């Protein structure tokens, strides 16, 4: 009888430790997401599964081109976390006109977008500790051009890897620097 109780106690401890570890890892290290909308087409497809870095991005700076997961700001009137691309950094002037996004007075080269924006926005200056976020599907994305700037404290993590579908497995973390070279300070 003692052997059975000891074995049962060992299993309870193993299961409890595994449960605690999974909560800690998911809340503080990495998380997974399923993309519910087409706002990031063609880069991220509807129902793609993503792994989100919730820890290590904090030891790096958020850069233009990063794809991040964040709590929707109150002005977005959304109850789900969102996935968008960082376009404007704190202190930068952002404007959308004639189908192009401008940082300062220089147009971004954005070969990753689905279609050019069909709206004008700005010019506006991104406040300190905030970011200007746009979806890659510019004509169908509810993003900063609608709800304003994203406060830095709403960022949950940076998209790291698409793990499903398997034929699209790989990193989504970085956009080639050449696309943004013309707007460097």
Rosetta blueprint (number, residue, H / E / L):
1 X L
2 X H
3 X H
4 X H
5 X H
6 X H
7 X H
8 X H
9 X H
10 X H
11 X H
12 X H
13 X H
14 X H
15 X H
16 X H
17 X H
18 X H
19 X H
20 X H
21 X H
22 X H
23 X H
24 X H
25 X H
26 X H
27 X H
28 X H
29 X L
30 X E
31 X E
32 X E
33 X E
34 X E
35 X L
36 X L
37 X L
38 X L
39 X L
40 X L
41 X L
42 X L
43 X L
44 X L
45 X L
46 X L
47 X L
48 X L
49 X E
50 X E
51 X E
52 X E
53 X E
54 X L
55 X L
56 X H
57 X H
58 X H
59 X H
60 X L
61 X L
62 X L
63 X L
64 X L
65 X L
66 X L
67 X E
68 X E
69 X E
70 X E
71 X L
72 X L
73 X L
74 X H
75 X H
76 X H
77 X L
78 X L
79 X L
80 X L
81 X L
82 X E
83 X E
84 X E
85 X E
86 X E
87 X E
88 X E
89 X L
90 X L
91 X L
92 X L
93 X E
94 X E
95 X E
96 X E
97 X E
98 X L
99 X L
100 X E
101 X E
102 X E
103 X E
104 X L
105 X L
106 X E
107 X E
108 X L
109 X L
110 X L
111 X L
112 X L
113 X L
114 X L
115 X L
116 X L
117 X L
118 X L
119 X L
120 X L
121 X E
122 X E
123 X E
124 X E
125 X E
126 X L
127 X L
128 X L
129 X L
130 X E
131 X E
132 X E
133 X E
134 X E
135 X L
136 X L
137 X L
138 X H
139 X H
140 X H
141 X L
142 X L
143 X L
144 X H
145 X H
146 X H
147 X H
148 X L
149 X L
150 X E
151 X E
152 X H
153 X H
154 X H
155 X E
156 X E
157 X E
158 X E
159 X E
160 X E
161 X E
162 X E
163 X E
164 X E
165 X L
166 X H
167 X H
168 X H
169 X L
170 X E
171 X E
172 X L
173 X L
174 X L
175 X L
176 X L
177 X H
178 X H
179 X H
180 X H
181 X H
182 X H
183 X H
184 X L
185 X L
